[in-house]
Amino acid sequence: MTTVAPQPRPTKQEQLPAEESVTEVAPGILRMQLPIMLPGLGHVNCYVLEDERGLTVVDPGMPDPDSFESFRSRLAQIDARPEHVHTVVVTHSHPDHFGGAGRLRIRYGARVIAHEQFRTIFDPTDDDSELEDASSPLVERWDPERVAETMLGDGPITELPERHTIWGGLIPLPSMLEINHMRTWDADTKRGFLTPSPTLRVADGDPIRLGRRDWFAVHTPGHTGDHLCLWDPTDGVLLSGDHVLPTITPHISGLTDTQDSLADFFGALDKVAALPGVRHVLPAHGLPFVDLPQRVEEIQTHHHERLGRLAEISSEIGEADVIEMSHHLFRERSWGAMAESETYAHLEHLRLAGRAQRREAGGKLWYLVSG
C-alpha cells in the first residue's frame, strides 16, 4: 500500500484555495472567492455590491469558461445571475482582475469602470515616443493585429512572438499550450479578454456611486501603473485590490511607463495609509484586515530591506546585469521575468536616488550599487 504524504498547507493567506461560500465581509458587501492558477496565488476576491438596479462586481476573475462557471455558481448562492450585473470595477490590468470583465460587457451589457490609465498588454498605443526613450523599460510592443490573429484564429499554433525589455530579458507570453487552449474558447470570452474596453475611466479623487455607497477613486500605481482602489469614507471601507495585501507584498513592476515605479508605490502607500477612518480593508487576495497603517509600514520595510540587499549583492559580485542580480535577490524557484522586472524597478530606484550606476553593453543594462 502506497502512502501519500500530506501536502503542506499554504502559509500565506493569498495562497489559500478559493472557498465556495459567499460571505459578507463589510456591511452590505459580499465576497466571492474565485479560483485562479497563478504563481503564489490560490484565489481572487470578487466583491459584490447590490443596489436597486442590480449588482456591481469588483474584479470578476480570470477569463476562461471554468472561472466564469465558478462566478455563475457563486452568484446563484445569492439568487443572482450574470445578467443582474450592471457594473464591473476592474482594479488593474492583470488577467485575474480584468479577465472576466469583457464577457460581462459583451454578453450582458455591463459597463466597465477602470482607472483612466488602464491598458492591457494587448492594447495598441498611439504614442511611440517611449520606444526611443532610454529610460523606458519597454523597447517593443506587441503588434495588436498579430495578437488578435494568435488569439482568435483557428487551428493550433507552433510559435509565439517575442517582446524584449530594455534590460535584456523577455516579457513572457502565455505558453503555446495555454494559447491553443484559449483558441477553443467561445468568441465572447476571447474578444472580452482581448478588449475589456472600459466604458468609464476615472481619475484620482473622482466620486463614484456604487452599491448605494459614495466611493472615491484612489490611484495607487506601483504594482501596475493603472492600479485603482476605492474608498468609502462614510463606512470606512477600502477596496485595496493588489496594492495592499494582508500577508504578501505585491509585485512591483519595472514595466510601467514611469521612470520609478517603486517611488510611485511608496507614495501610493503613504496616500492610503493617510486615509482617515479606514476600518475595513478588503484586498483582492487573502482575508479582510483592519490596521492599514501597520500593514503599509510592513510592506515599505520589506522593500527598503530589498534595496539594502541589492547594495550587499553588488559589493559581493561587483557590476552585474539585471538577470544576474535577480538570481541573487530571489530564490531559484522565483527566477524569471517577474523577478527580473522587480529587480529592475529596485535598481532604477537606487540609480535615480544616486545610489547606483548604470551602463548599457551587449544588449543588457549593467548596474553597480553603492552602499
Backbone torsions as a table, in degrees:
resi	resn	phi	psi	omega
1	MET	NA	130.1	-178.9
2	THR	-91.7	128.6	177.8
3	THR	-98.0	125.8	178.9
4	VAL	-94.4	121.9	-179.6
5	ALA	-66.6	138.1	178.2
6	PRO	-63.9	142.5	178.8
7	GLN	-78.8	139.5	179.8
8	PRO	-64.6	140.3	177.6
9	ARG	-74.3	137.1	178.7
10	PRO	-54.3	140.1	-178.2
11	THR	-91.0	-14.2	-179.7
12	LYS	-108.6	139.5	-179.5
13	GLN	-56.3	-39.6	-174.9
14	GLU	-65.6	-18.7	-179.3
15	GLN	-88.5	-10.8	-175.9
16	LEU	-64.6	143.2	178.0
17	PRO	-65.8	157.1	-177.3
18	ALA	-65.8	133.0	171.5
19	GLU	-80.5	145.9	-179.4
20	GLU	-82.5	-21.9	-176.6
21	SER	-76.4	153.1	174.7
22	VAL	-103.5	129.1	-174.3
23	THR	-128.2	151.0	174.1
24	GLU	-87.5	120.8	-173.9
25	VAL	-109.9	-10.3	172.4
26	ALA	-158.1	160.1	-176.8
27	PRO	-52.6	116.2	177.1
28	GLY	77.8	9.2	179.6
29	ILE	-122.1	122.3	179.7
30	LEU	-101.6	149.2	176.5
31	ARG	-118.2	127.0	170.0
32	MET	-112.1	125.2	175.9
33	GLN	-93.2	122.6	-178.5
34	LEU	-105.8	138.7	-178.3
35	PRO	-71.2	140.7	172.9
36	ILE	-138.0	159.0	177.5
37	MET	-126.5	80.1	178.7
38	LEU	-128.2	152.2	-178.1
39	PRO	-55.8	124.8	175.1
40	GLY	79.5	4.3	-177.3
41	LEU	-132.4	142.7	178.9
42	GLY	-115.6	-9.9	-176.7
43	HIS	-164.2	166.0	167.3
44	VAL	-127.4	137.7	178.2
45	ASN	-84.7	121.3	173.5
46	CYS	-105.9	119.2	-177.6
47	TYR	-97.2	143.9	-174.9
48	VAL	-122.7	127.9	177.1
49	LEU	-124.1	132.0	-176.5
50	GLU	-106.7	144.1	171.0
51	ASP	-142.1	-170.7	-175.3
52	GLU	-66.9	-18.8	-179.3
53	ARG	-92.2	-19.7	-176.0
54	GLY	143.5	-130.9	-171.3
55	LEU	-123.9	144.9	162.7
56	THR	-109.2	135.2	175.0
57	VAL	-121.4	145.2	-179.9
58	VAL	-113.7	120.5	177.9
59	ASP	60.0	77.1	-174.8
60	PRO	-83.7	30.3	167.7
61	GLY	81.7	-167.3	-175.9
62	MET	-71.7	164.7	-175.0
63	PRO	-86.3	-11.1	-169.9
64	ASP	-72.6	158.1	-177.3
65	PRO	-59.4	-35.9	179.7
66	ASP	-64.4	-40.7	177.6
67	SER	-63.2	-39.4	179.7
68	PHE	-65.5	-36.6	177.1
69	GLU	-65.4	-36.4	174.8
70	SER	-63.3	-41.8	177.7
71	PHE	-61.0	-45.9	-178.4
72	ARG	-64.0	-42.7	-177.3
73	SER	-67.6	-33.7	178.1
74	ARG	-72.8	-36.6	173.9
75	LEU	-60.3	-38.1	-178.6
76	ALA	-61.4	-27.2	178.7
77	GLN	-65.6	-22.9	177.9
78	ILE	-110.0	24.0	178.2
79	ASP	57.1	42.4	179.2
80	ALA	-128.3	162.2	178.8
81	ARG	-132.4	162.3	-179.7
82	PRO	-54.6	-32.7	-179.5
83	GLU	-68.6	-11.5	176.0
84	HIS	-81.8	-9.3	-178.8
85	VAL	-83.1	113.5	178.9
86	HIS	-100.0	-16.8	-177.1
87	THR	-143.7	138.2	174.5
88	VAL	-122.2	127.3	172.9
89	VAL	-103.1	129.2	178.2
90	VAL	-112.1	119.7	-176.6
91	THR	-73.9	-30.3	179.0
92	HIS	-170.5	174.8	-167.0
93	SER	-91.1	51.1	169.3
94	HIS	-114.3	143.8	-168.5
95	PRO	-64.6	-23.6	176.8
96	ASP	-74.8	-3.3	178.7
97	HIS	-114.1	-45.8	-178.5
98	PHE	-94.1	-11.8	-169.1
99	GLY	-55.9	-41.5	-178.2
100	GLY	-83.9	-7.0	-173.7
101	ALA	-70.3	-40.0	-175.8
102	GLY	-62.9	-41.2	178.3
103	ARG	-62.3	-43.2	179.7
104	LEU	-64.0	-32.1	177.5
105	ARG	-73.5	-48.8	-174.1
106	ILE	-71.1	-47.0	-172.5
107	ARG	-86.0	-32.3	-172.0
108	TYR	-118.5	-0.2	174.4
109	GLY	76.8	16.5	178.9
110	ALA	-70.3	144.8	171.7
111	ARG	-82.1	153.1	-178.7
112	VAL	-119.4	125.5	179.7
113	ILE	-109.5	132.1	176.8
114	ALA	-150.5	172.2	177.3
115	HIS	-66.9	155.2	-176.4
116	GLU	-62.3	-22.2	178.9
117	GLN	-92.5	4.2	-177.0
118	PHE	-56.4	128.3	176.4
119	ARG	-159.7	131.6	178.0
120	THR	-89.1	171.1	179.3
121	ILE	-66.9	-13.4	-179.4
122	PHE	-90.9	-10.4	-174.4
123	ASP	-78.7	139.0	173.5
124	PRO	-72.0	161.9	175.3
125	THR	-119.2	143.5	177.8
126	ASP	-91.0	-3.7	-174.7
127	ASP	-122.7	110.3	-179.8
128	ASP	-96.1	7.1	-175.9
129	SER	-62.1	-32.5	-176.5
130	GLU	-67.1	-19.1	179.8
131	LEU	-67.3	-20.7	179.3
132	GLU	-102.6	5.7	-176.8
133	ASP	-96.8	115.0	-176.0
134	ALA	-64.8	-18.3	-179.9
135	SER	-85.1	-10.5	-177.3
136	SER	-82.6	132.8	-179.7
137	PRO	-73.4	-18.3	-177.5
138	LEU	-97.7	118.3	177.3
139	VAL	-106.9	-5.7	174.4
140	GLU	-143.0	151.9	169.9
141	ARG	-123.2	146.9	177.1
142	TRP	-63.6	139.3	173.8
143	ASP	-71.4	116.6	-175.9
144	PRO	-60.8	-31.1	177.9
145	GLU	-68.5	-38.0	178.3
146	ARG	-66.9	-39.7	179.1
147	VAL	-63.6	-45.7	179.2
148	ALA	-59.8	-42.0	178.3
149	GLU	-63.2	-41.1	-179.5
150	THR	-65.5	-44.0	-174.7
151	MET	-81.1	-37.9	-168.5
152	LEU	-103.3	-8.1	-177.3
153	GLY	-71.2	178.6	-179.7
154	ASP	-104.7	153.0	176.1
155	GLY	79.7	160.5	-178.5
156	PRO	-70.3	156.1	175.8
157	ILE	-115.6	156.6	-176.8
158	THR	-121.1	-6.9	178.4
159	GLU	-147.0	154.8	-178.6
160	LEU	-127.3	148.8	176.0
161	PRO	-68.8	152.6	176.6
162	GLU	-106.7	151.5	175.0
163	ARG	-135.9	131.3	-171.3
164	HIS	-106.9	152.2	174.8
165	THR	-98.9	163.2	-178.6
166	ILE	-66.7	-23.7	-178.1
167	TRP	-86.7	-1.5	174.5
168	GLY	104.8	5.5	177.4
169	GLY	-99.2	-176.1	178.5
170	LEU	-112.5	139.1	169.8
171	ILE	-82.6	125.4	-170.8
172	PRO	-74.6	141.3	164.5
173	LEU	-97.5	161.4	168.0
174	PRO	-57.5	156.5	178.0
175	SER	-66.6	161.3	177.5
176	MET	-61.5	-34.2	176.6
177	LEU	-61.3	-44.0	179.6
178	GLU	-66.3	-43.5	-179.5
179	ILE	-62.6	-44.9	-179.7
180	ASN	-65.0	-31.7	173.5
181	HIS	-66.8	-41.3	179.1
182	MET	-60.8	-32.9	-177.0
183	ARG	-70.4	-10.3	175.5
184	THR	-90.3	-6.9	-178.6
185	TRP	-68.0	160.2	174.9
186	ASP	-69.0	160.7	-172.5
187	ALA	-61.3	-39.5	-179.4
188	ASP	-62.4	-41.3	-179.8
189	THR	-64.2	-46.6	-178.0
190	LYS	-66.1	-47.4	-179.0
191	ARG	-65.6	-37.4	179.3
192	GLY	-66.8	-33.9	178.5
193	PHE	-69.6	-41.9	-178.6
194	LEU	-73.4	-33.0	-174.8
195	THR	-135.2	74.9	176.6
196	PRO	-65.6	-22.7	167.9
197	SER	42.8	80.5	176.5
198	PRO	-54.0	137.4	175.3
199	THR	-93.0	-16.8	175.3
200	LEU	-139.2	120.5	177.1
201	ARG	-107.5	130.6	-174.7
202	VAL	-114.9	154.5	178.1
203	ALA	-110.1	165.9	179.6
204	ASP	-55.2	128.5	178.3
205	GLY	90.3	-7.9	-179.9
206	ASP	-65.2	137.2	174.0
207	PRO	-79.6	144.2	178.6
208	ILE	-139.1	130.0	177.4
209	ARG	-97.3	113.5	-178.4
210	LEU	-142.1	132.8	175.1
211	GLY	58.0	42.2	-179.9
212	ARG	62.0	24.8	179.8
213	ARG	-128.8	152.0	172.7
214	ASP	-101.4	111.6	-179.8
215	TRP	-104.0	163.6	171.3
216	PHE	-127.0	136.5	177.2
217	ALA	-73.3	136.5	177.0
218	VAL	-126.8	109.7	179.3
219	HIS	-76.0	125.2	-174.0
220	THR	-133.3	73.3	-177.6
221	PRO	-72.0	163.8	178.1
222	GLY	137.9	-64.8	173.8
223	HIS	-61.7	-46.4	164.7
224	THR	-138.2	164.8	178.9
225	GLY	-72.9	-18.0	-173.9
226	ASP	-109.9	18.7	-173.4
227	HIS	-66.6	137.0	-175.7
228	LEU	-127.0	128.6	167.9
229	CYS	-108.1	159.2	174.8
230	LEU	-121.7	133.2	-176.8
231	TRP	-122.3	126.9	174.0
232	ASP	-108.2	101.4	-176.8
233	PRO	-70.4	-23.2	-177.7
234	THR	-68.4	-48.5	-179.3
235	ASP	-100.8	2.8	176.5
236	GLY	66.7	42.1	-178.6
237	VAL	-109.8	134.6	172.3
238	LEU	-123.7	117.3	168.9
239	LEU	-84.3	105.0	-165.3
240	SER	-96.4	-1.8	179.0
241	GLY	54.7	-136.8	175.9
242	ASP	-95.2	1.7	-175.7
243	HIS	-65.9	-46.4	176.9
244	VAL	-128.1	115.0	179.7
245	LEU	-113.0	155.9	-169.6
246	PRO	-74.2	-35.5	-174.6
247	THR	-132.2	-4.3	172.6
248	ILE	-125.7	161.4	176.0
249	THR	-98.2	133.0	-177.6
250	PRO	-65.2	150.1	174.7
251	HIS	-62.1	132.6	175.3
252	ILE	-100.9	116.9	-172.2
253	SER	-82.3	135.0	169.2
254	GLY	-87.9	8.4	-174.6
255	LEU	-110.1	20.3	173.2
256	THR	-82.1	170.9	-176.4
257	ASP	-89.2	10.6	176.0
258	THR	-106.4	163.0	-176.2
259	GLN	-73.3	-31.7	-171.8
260	ASP	-135.6	84.6	-177.3
261	SER	-69.0	-27.3	178.1
262	LEU	-69.8	-40.3	175.0
263	ALA	-62.8	-39.6	175.5
264	ASP	-58.4	-43.1	-178.3
265	PHE	-65.7	-45.5	177.2
266	PHE	-57.6	-44.9	179.8
267	GLY	-63.5	-39.2	179.7
268	ALA	-70.8	-32.9	174.4
269	LEU	-64.2	-44.5	177.2
270	ASP	-60.2	-37.1	-178.8
271	LYS	-62.9	-48.1	-177.4
272	VAL	-73.4	-32.1	178.5
273	ALA	-64.0	-26.9	-178.8
274	ALA	-86.7	-5.2	178.7
275	LEU	-64.3	129.9	-175.8
276	PRO	-78.6	142.9	168.1
277	GLY	72.1	21.8	178.9
278	VAL	-73.4	120.7	-178.7
279	ARG	-117.0	-16.8	-179.2
280	HIS	-133.5	111.5	173.9
281	VAL	-103.1	118.8	-175.8
282	LEU	-112.0	99.4	-175.8
283	PRO	-85.1	166.4	179.0
284	ALA	-78.0	-17.8	176.5
285	HIS	-141.1	144.9	-178.4
286	GLY	87.5	-169.4	-172.8
287	LEU	-101.2	156.2	175.8
288	PRO	-59.1	151.3	176.5
289	PHE	-144.1	174.7	-169.9
290	VAL	-119.1	-35.1	-172.4
291	ASP	-92.2	84.2	-177.7
292	LEU	-65.0	-48.7	-179.7
293	PRO	-58.3	-39.0	179.3
294	GLN	-64.9	-43.4	-179.8
295	ARG	-65.6	-38.3	175.8
296	VAL	-59.9	-44.4	179.6
297	GLU	-61.9	-40.2	179.2
298	GLU	-63.5	-42.0	-179.6
299	ILE	-67.0	-43.4	178.5
300	GLN	-62.8	-40.6	178.2
301	THR	-60.0	-42.5	179.1
302	HIS	-57.1	-45.7	-176.7
303	HIS	-73.5	-33.1	174.2
304	HIS	-65.6	-37.4	175.4
305	GLU	-64.0	-37.4	178.3
306	ARG	-66.1	-37.9	175.9
307	LEU	-63.0	-42.2	177.5
308	GLY	-64.4	-37.4	178.8
309	ARG	-64.3	-35.8	177.5
310	LEU	-63.7	-37.4	175.9
311	ALA	-63.4	-40.5	178.2
312	GLU	-64.5	-43.7	179.6
313	ILE	-60.3	-44.4	-178.8
314	SER	-63.2	-37.6	178.2
315	SER	-68.9	-26.2	-179.4
316	GLU	-82.2	-41.5	-172.3
317	ILE	-113.5	-7.0	-178.0
318	GLY	77.2	-159.5	-178.6
319	GLU	-61.6	138.2	-178.7
320	ALA	-152.2	159.4	176.4
321	ASP	-84.0	173.2	-173.8
322	VAL	-63.0	-40.6	-177.2
323	ILE	-64.1	-44.6	178.8
324	GLU	-64.7	-41.8	177.3
325	MET	-58.1	-42.2	-178.3
326	SER	-65.1	-31.2	179.7
327	HIS	-70.6	-23.7	175.5
328	HIS	-88.6	-28.4	-176.6
329	LEU	-81.2	-33.3	-175.8
330	PHE	-114.9	155.6	173.0
331	ARG	-68.5	154.7	-174.3
332	GLU	-57.4	-34.6	-178.2
333	ARG	-63.5	-19.0	-178.2
334	SER	-102.1	0.4	-178.0
335	TRP	-61.3	145.4	179.0
336	GLY	141.3	-164.6	-171.0
337	ALA	-62.6	-39.8	-178.5
338	MET	-68.0	-40.8	177.2
339	ALA	-63.5	-40.7	178.2
340	GLU	-64.3	-42.2	-179.1
341	SER	-61.9	-44.7	179.9
342	GLU	-69.7	-36.7	176.2
343	THR	-61.7	-44.6	177.6
344	TYR	-59.3	-42.8	-179.8
345	ALA	-60.7	-40.7	-179.6
346	HIS	-72.2	-38.8	178.5
347	LEU	-65.5	-40.4	178.2
348	GLU	-65.7	-37.2	176.4
349	HIS	-61.0	-42.6	178.0
350	LEU	-66.7	-40.9	179.9
351	ARG	-62.9	-45.3	-178.1
352	LEU	-69.2	-21.0	175.7
353	ALA	-88.3	2.1	179.6
354	GLY	80.8	17.2	-176.4
355	ARG	-108.7	5.9	178.4
356	ALA	-150.6	150.0	174.9
357	GLN	-109.6	146.1	-177.7
358	ARG	-133.1	139.3	170.8
359	ARG	-139.8	161.7	179.8
360	GLU	-114.0	130.2	178.0
361	ALA	-158.1	139.4	177.2
362	GLY	62.3	30.0	-179.7
363	GLY	75.0	14.6	179.8
364	LYS	-131.8	162.2	171.2
365	LEU	-100.1	136.3	-178.6
366	TRP	-119.0	137.4	-175.2
367	TYR	-125.6	146.7	170.5
368	LEU	-132.8	117.3	-174.7
369	VAL	-100.3	134.4	175.8
370	SER	-86.2	168.2	-177.5
371	GLY	-70.2	NA	NA
